[in-house]
Amino acid sequence: TMTAALPNLQHLTILGLPEREERFGGRGHIYADGDHPHEGLVDETADCTTHDIGIITNFQHLRSLAIIEAPLNGRYPAIFNFPL
């Protein structure tokens, strides 16, 4: 797994994902919905390939997280529960 390969990862940047494009079979890519997602967006992205963003909670040494133009839908409380 990624956490086994990079156990001491301290800095991570999450970027946006490719839009619906022919080279991706016409399907878009999204991050998995969080708690209480906006239902309109859930329906709109039902045929997209989903990527699990929750995996970042497994990096126990993570100290810096940058989220740049990454459309997240809902609440992600586990992501923002960093130890002090």
C-alpha positions in Angstrom: 0.0 0.0 0.0 1.0 3.6 -0.3 1.2 4.1 3.4 3.6 1.1 3.7 5.8 2.5 0.8 5.9 6.1 2.3 5.4 5.6 6.1 7.1 8.9 7.0 5.3 11.1 4.4 4.9 14.6 6.0 3.7 16.8 3.1 1.0 16.1 0.6 -0.8 18.1 -2.1 -4.2 17.0 -3.5 -5.0 18.5 -6.9 -8.1 18.4 -9.1 -8.9 15.4 -11.2 -9.4 15.1 -15.0 -12.7 16.3 -16.4 -14.9 14.1 -18.6 -12.7 13.5 -21.6 -12.9 11.1 -24.5 -9.5 9.6 -23.6 -10.9 8.6 -20.2 -13.9 6.9 -21.9 -16.1 9.9 -21.4 -16.2 9.4 -17.7 -14.9 12.0 -15.2 -13.0 11.4 -12.0 -14.1 12.5 -8.5 -13.0 12.1 -5.0 -15.3 10.0 -2.8 -18.1 12.0 -1.2 -17.8 13.0 2.4 -20.4 13.0 5.1 -23.6 14.8 4.2 -22.8 15.5 0.5 -24.8 17.9 -1.7 -27.3 15.5 -3.3 -27.4 17.3 -6.6 -23.7 16.7 -7.1 -24.0 13.1 -6.1 -26.5 12.5 -8.9 -24.5 14.5 -11.4 -21.3 12.5 -10.8 -22.9 9.0 -10.4 -21.0 7.7 -13.5 -17.6 9.1 -12.6 -14.7 7.0 -11.4 -14.3 7.5 -7.7 -11.0 7.9 -5.8 -10.8 7.4 -2.1 -9.5 10.6 -0.4 -9.8 9.0 3.1 -6.5 7.1 2.6 -4.6 10.2 3.7 -5.7 9.6 7.3 -3.4 6.6 7.3 -0.3 8.8 7.1 0.5 9.3 10.7 3.4 11.7 10.2 1.5 14.0 7.9 2.1 17.6 8.9 1.2 19.6 5.8 -1.8 19.1 3.5 -2.5 21.3 0.6 -5.8 21.0 -1.3 -5.7 22.9 -4.6 -8.8 23.0 -6.9 -9.9 19.6 -5.7 -13.7 19.4 -5.7 -14.7 17.8 -2.4 -18.4 17.1 -1.8 -19.5 17.0 1.9 -17.6 17.0 5.2 -14.4 15.2 5.8 -13.8 15.4 9.6 -11.2 12.6 9.7 -9.0 14.4 7.2 -8.7 17.5 9.4 -8.1 15.7 12.7 -4.3 16.1 12.8 -2.4 15.4 16.0 -0.9 18.5 17.6 
